[in-house]
């Protein structure tokens, strides 16, 4: 085959360090736009970005040449630096060490977009920890509570 064709849709989730509620509404949209820009610069497509004060969801389409770990390193590292430079008043901002990256099929695209758009409403009822555990269960992943929330 002369060309490579790959569809890698990932629902990525990561929180601020210790789930500190540092992402306030006055700069949340700027952060989401910046995350999308980092994705674009690295040949990814951020289909939808959303979240609340303590975490972010990104529906990401990855090129076949970029590993998930590298994409997350670029997105989290670049955005953390940008927050420190652009919003120095946000004391102690950092992302958690890890992340969740959950594959979705094209048939789940619309539902995932709607889920990400509904984060404010969703988190009036469900904590980030319970949401993340549900993702892990849904994707049949094993985890140890001692290492999930670092």
Backbone bond lengths (Angstrom), bond angles and torsions (degrees), N, CA, C in turn:
res aa  C-N    CA-C-N  psi(-1)  N-CA   C-N-CA  omega(-1)  CA-C   N-CA-C  phi
1 X - - - 1.431 - - 1.526 108.72 -
2 X 1.288 117.86 131.25 1.456 122.52 -174.65 1.525 113.69 -72.49
3 X 1.312 117.98 -29.59 1.462 121.27 -177.66 1.518 109.72 -127.06
4 X 1.323 114.59 160.06 1.451 120.52 177.75 1.520 109.12 -102.45
5 X 1.312 116.31 132.23 1.451 122.02 177.96 1.520 107.84 -124.29
6 X 1.308 115.59 123.81 1.459 119.84 -178.97 1.518 109.43 -142.16
7 X 1.306 115.60 140.96 1.458 121.35 174.74 1.518 106.86 -119.13
8 X 1.318 115.96 109.22 1.455 121.72 179.99 1.520 108.81 -123.81
9 X 1.300 116.83 93.00 1.457 121.86 178.10 1.519 108.64 -100.24
10 X 1.312 115.86 125.79 1.459 121.33 -176.84 1.521 110.73 -129.02
11 X 1.304 115.48 134.46 1.459 121.63 171.61 1.531 105.22 -96.41
12 X 1.327 115.75 104.35 1.461 121.50 -176.05 1.525 109.87 -100.51
13 X 1.317 115.63 138.87 1.458 122.10 -177.21 1.525 108.23 -137.19
14 X 1.326 116.14 130.95 1.455 119.99 173.65 1.521 109.36 -151.82
15 X 1.320 114.68 151.80 1.464 119.62 -175.00 1.518 111.36 -113.85
16 X 1.317 113.41 168.03 1.455 119.05 170.33 1.523 107.58 -69.05
17 X 1.310 116.19 158.99 1.460 120.15 179.39 1.529 109.13 -58.92
18 X 1.319 114.74 131.03 1.466 123.05 -178.18 1.530 112.53 57.74
19 X 1.312 115.93 21.49 1.465 123.26 179.55 1.518 112.15 54.44
20 X 1.334 115.97 35.28 1.469 120.89 178.29 1.531 108.77 -65.79
21 X 1.317 118.40 131.93 1.471 121.71 -177.04 1.534 111.88 -79.82
22 X 1.325 116.12 68.62 1.466 121.32 -173.41 1.527 114.41 -95.85
23 X 1.322 117.64 -16.80 1.464 120.60 -175.81 1.530 107.47 -86.89
24 X 1.326 114.99 95.07 1.459 120.10 -176.71 1.528 110.40 -89.44
25 X 1.317 115.35 159.91 1.466 121.11 -175.98 1.522 112.93 -60.44
26 X 1.341 118.32 -26.30 1.463 119.53 -177.49 1.530 113.33 -70.40
27 X 1.332 118.90 -16.75 1.469 119.65 176.83 1.529 113.60 -133.71
28 X 1.317 116.91 4.40 1.464 121.12 -179.23 1.539 112.08 -60.24
29 X 1.330 117.97 -46.61 1.474 120.94 -179.41 1.525 110.99 -62.04
30 X 1.326 117.22 -38.14 1.470 120.48 177.44 1.527 110.63 -64.19
31 X 1.327 116.31 -41.64 1.466 120.40 177.84 1.519 110.15 -61.20
32 X 1.323 117.22 -47.21 1.460 120.72 -179.30 1.525 110.98 -61.02
33 X 1.318 117.06 -41.57 1.470 120.51 177.47 1.525 110.48 -63.56
34 X 1.318 117.42 -40.38 1.459 120.68 179.94 1.529 111.19 -66.44
35 X 1.326 116.64 -40.98 1.466 120.30 176.06 1.531 110.22 -58.33
36 X 1.322 116.68 -42.95 1.465 120.83 177.36 1.514 112.10 -62.76
37 X 1.321 116.78 -37.90 1.461 120.98 178.06 1.523 112.54 -65.32
38 X 1.321 116.48 -40.95 1.470 119.90 176.83 1.523 109.35 -61.72
39 X 1.315 116.37 -44.42 1.468 120.22 178.34 1.527 109.97 -57.64
40 X 1.313 116.50 -49.77 1.464 121.64 -178.84 1.532 111.91 -58.89
41 X 1.314 117.03 -44.18 1.469 121.76 179.37 1.529 112.05 -60.40
42 X 1.311 116.07 -21.59 1.466 120.87 -177.43 1.525 112.43 -111.37
43 X 1.335 115.34 27.36 1.469 123.83 176.45 1.521 114.21 61.27
44 X 1.330 116.64 24.10 1.454 122.21 173.53 1.523 107.81 -101.39
45 X 1.302 115.18 165.82 1.452 119.68 173.85 1.523 107.65 -125.26
46 X 1.332 115.17 119.30 1.458 120.59 174.61 1.525 106.52 -87.23
47 X 1.306 116.68 102.01 1.457 122.14 -175.40 1.525 110.59 -73.26
48 X 1.308 116.76 -39.53 1.469 121.74 177.86 1.514 108.38 -151.92
49 X 1.323 115.89 141.44 1.466 122.11 177.06 1.516 107.59 -133.65
50 X 1.309 115.89 134.56 1.454 120.72 178.04 1.504 110.37 -159.40
51 X 1.298 115.42 -176.08 1.452 118.92 178.81 1.508 110.91 154.64
52 X 1.297 114.02 -168.24 1.460 122.15 179.70 1.525 107.94 -135.12
53 X 1.317 117.14 -166.81 1.462 121.90 -171.55 1.521 114.80 -60.81
54 X 1.340 117.96 -24.23 1.463 119.16 -174.51 1.528 114.95 -117.91
55 X 1.332 118.14 1.51 1.469 117.87 177.02 1.526 112.26 -163.04
56 X 1.327 113.75 166.52 1.463 122.35 -176.22 1.526 109.35 -128.81
57 X 1.331 115.33 144.72 1.461 123.49 170.94 1.528 107.24 -117.11
58 X 1.313 116.94 134.14 1.468 121.13 174.84 1.524 108.01 -131.60
59 X 1.319 115.92 124.72 1.464 120.56 170.80 1.515 105.13 -91.56
60 X 1.315 115.24 112.63 1.451 122.53 -168.09 1.517 111.55 -120.70
61 X 1.310 115.57 135.49 1.461 121.67 171.42 1.524 106.97 -105.94
62 X 1.321 116.01 118.39 1.462 121.25 -176.76 1.519 111.72 -98.50
63 X 1.330 117.52 143.17 1.466 119.32 171.38 1.528 109.42 -73.00
64 X 1.303 116.73 159.57 1.467 120.62 -177.54 1.526 112.57 -65.66
65 X 1.318 117.19 -16.63 1.462 121.42 -176.03 1.524 113.96 -92.03
66 X 1.323 117.80 -1.69 1.461 120.26 -175.11 1.531 110.86 -119.81
67 X 1.308 115.63 122.83 1.469 121.28 178.51 1.534 109.89 -73.84
68 X 1.311 116.14 150.90 1.464 121.31 178.90 1.528 110.64 -56.79
69 X 1.317 117.23 -46.13 1.463 120.80 -177.86 1.524 111.30 -60.15
70 X 1.309 117.15 -40.66 1.466 120.54 179.06 1.524 110.76 -67.65
71 X 1.321 117.27 -42.03 1.465 120.73 178.24 1.528 110.31 -59.81
72 X 1.314 117.20 -45.07 1.462 120.68 -179.68 1.525 111.20 -66.37
73 X 1.326 116.90 -38.66 1.461 120.48 177.30 1.528 110.40 -60.65
74 X 1.317 116.95 -45.43 1.460 121.39 -179.30 1.529 111.38 -65.65
75 X 1.318 116.47 -44.89 1.465 120.99 -177.16 1.527 111.48 -68.96
76 X 1.311 117.03 -48.91 1.456 119.41 -177.75 1.530 111.67 -70.92
77 X 1.322 116.64 -44.68 1.463 119.83 -179.31 1.523 112.56 -64.45
78 X 1.327 116.05 -46.37 1.457 120.10 -179.72 1.511 112.63 -64.59
79 X 1.315 117.15 -39.93 1.463 119.88 -178.86 1.527 111.39 -72.70
80 X 1.316 117.64 -35.40 1.457 120.56 177.95 1.530 110.35 -63.15
81 X 1.310 116.76 -45.17 1.465 121.14 177.29 1.526 110.28 -60.18
82 X 1.340 116.63 -44.44 1.457 121.71 -179.82 1.533 110.96 -61.48
83 X 1.330 117.90 -43.01 1.465 120.75 178.92 1.527 109.81 -60.54
84 X 1.334 117.56 -44.76 1.465 120.92 -178.87 1.527 111.33 -63.26
85 X 1.332 116.74 -38.76 1.466 120.36 -178.94 1.525 112.58 -77.84
86 X 1.319 117.26 -35.52 1.465 121.69 -172.86 1.527 112.95 -91.45
87 X 1.310 117.30 -33.32 1.463 122.04 -176.92 1.532 110.08 -128.06
88 X 1.327 117.58 67.61 1.470 119.41 -177.27 1.530 113.13 -61.65
89 X 1.345 116.94 -18.36 1.474 119.92 178.30 1.528 111.98 -69.98
90 X 1.327 117.54 -16.90 1.465 121.09 179.78 1.530 107.10 -83.51
91 X 1.313 114.26 82.59 1.461 122.00 -175.70 1.523 111.79 -66.11
92 X 1.316 116.04 134.30 1.461 121.04 173.29 1.512 115.25 76.07
93 X 1.341 118.18 16.03 1.462 118.68 -178.75 1.520 110.89 -66.54
94 X 1.320 115.59 133.14 1.466 122.71 173.21 1.519 107.27 -161.84
95 X 1.320 115.67 153.45 1.457 120.57 173.02 1.522 108.37 -88.75
96 X 1.327 116.25 154.93 1.458 120.54 173.16 1.528 108.16 -59.99
97 X 1.303 116.15 161.40 1.456 120.87 -178.16 1.527 112.31 -64.65
98 X 1.293 118.55 -42.94 1.462 121.78 -174.76 1.515 113.33 -102.08
99 X 1.313 114.95 -162.73 1.464 122.37 -179.54 1.523 107.99 -165.98
100 X 1.300 115.48 167.27 1.454 121.50 170.05 1.519 107.71 -113.79
101 X 1.303 117.28 137.86 1.469 122.34 175.77 1.521 106.57 -136.04
102 X 1.312 115.18 111.59 1.456 121.66 -172.19 1.519 109.35 -117.84
103 X 1.319 116.40 123.59 1.460 120.06 -178.24 1.516 110.36 -71.81
104 X 1.319 114.21 144.65 1.464 119.85 174.17 1.526 108.09 -131.27
105 X 1.302 116.20 155.64 1.453 121.49 174.66 1.524 110.15 -91.48
106 X 1.300 116.35 162.60 1.457 121.50 -179.23 1.526 111.12 -58.38
107 X 1.313 117.77 -30.08 1.465 120.67 179.17 1.529 112.00 -68.99
108 X 1.319 117.75 -16.81 1.462 122.39 179.49 1.526 112.64 -98.05
109 X 1.313 116.91 1.68 1.462 121.16 -174.34 1.531 111.89 -58.65
110 X 1.309 117.47 -54.28 1.471 120.88 -176.12 1.527 111.63 -62.06
111 X 1.316 117.36 -43.23 1.468 120.83 179.85 1.528 111.01 -64.66
112 X 1.329 117.13 -36.54 1.465 120.53 179.46 1.520 110.55 -69.24
113 X 1.328 117.12 -41.25 1.465 120.95 176.25 1.530 109.53 -58.67
114 X 1.315 117.07 -47.27 1.465 121.35 179.92 1.529 111.04 -62.62
115 X 1.315 116.84 -39.95 1.464 121.06 178.54 1.531 110.17 -60.87
116 X 1.322 116.83 -46.23 1.468 121.05 -179.25 1.525 110.22 -65.83
117 X 1.306 117.53 -40.39 1.469 120.70 178.90 1.527 111.88 -65.17
118 X 1.308 117.99 -25.76 1.459 122.12 -177.02 1.511 114.98 -94.74
119 X 1.310 118.35 20.57 1.464 120.81 -175.11 1.526 114.48 -60.18
120 X 1.317 117.83 -42.65 1.472 119.65 -179.21 1.530 110.59 -57.12
121 X 1.310 116.52 -49.08 1.464 121.69 -179.98 1.534 110.98 -65.37
122 X 1.325 116.13 -44.58 1.463 121.83 -178.05 1.535 111.28 -57.15
123 X 1.329 115.82 -42.50 1.461 119.33 -174.33 1.526 113.45 -84.52
124 X 1.303 116.56 5.58 1.465 118.92 167.75 1.524 109.59 -76.17
125 X 1.336 115.70 -18.76 1.470 121.17 -175.70 1.526 113.51 -116.79
126 X 1.329 117.28 -27.19 1.463 121.76 -171.68 1.525 109.75 -127.39
127 X 1.331 117.06 132.79 1.463 120.58 177.19 1.532 110.24 -75.44
128 X 1.318 115.66 161.35 1.461 120.11 175.69 1.525 110.30 -58.67
129 X 1.323 116.91 -43.73 1.462 120.24 -178.00 1.531 111.08 -60.50
130 X 1.328 117.02 -45.21 1.463 119.64 179.13 1.527 111.26 -66.33
131 X 1.322 116.59 -38.27 1.462 120.73 177.17 1.534 110.50 -61.08
132 X 1.328 116.57 -46.17 1.461 120.87 -177.29 1.528 111.12 -67.04
133 X 1.320 116.63 -41.44 1.467 119.59 175.88 1.528 110.76 -59.26
134 X 1.325 116.67 -39.29 1.473 120.47 178.88 1.530 110.59 -63.72
135 X 1.331 117.51 -39.89 1.472 120.28 175.85 1.524 110.39 -60.87
136 X 1.319 116.36 -45.76 1.461 120.30 -179.43 1.525 111.29 -61.41
137 X 1.328 116.45 -44.08 1.467 120.29 178.03 1.523 111.17 -63.85
138 X 1.312 116.71 -45.80 1.466 121.89 -177.86 1.532 111.45 -59.46
139 X 1.323 116.10 -33.37 1.464 120.87 -179.01 1.527 111.88 -97.51
140 X 1.335 116.05 13.68 1.460 123.34 174.70 1.534 112.01 53.82
141 X 1.330 115.17 45.19 1.459 120.63 -178.95 1.518 109.65 -103.60
142 X 1.317 115.86 144.18 1.455 121.19 174.75 1.517 108.45 -90.98
143 X 1.338 116.76 146.43 1.452 120.39 177.75 1.505 110.04 -151.95
144 X 1.308 114.64 162.95 1.451 122.72 177.93 1.528 106.50 -121.11
145 X 1.318 117.05 119.11 1.465 122.19 -177.41 1.536 112.63 -52.58
146 X 1.306 117.40 -29.12 1.466 120.04 -178.23 1.521 112.47 -65.23
147 X 1.345 117.33 -22.27 1.459 119.82 -173.65 1.521 114.06 -116.40
148 X 1.312 118.11 -1.08 1.469 120.50 -175.97 1.507 111.97 -78.91
149 X 1.315 119.27 -36.63 1.459 121.74 -166.12 1.515 114.78 -100.54
150 X 1.319 118.63 16.03 1.475 121.30 -178.84 1.493 115.86 -67.08
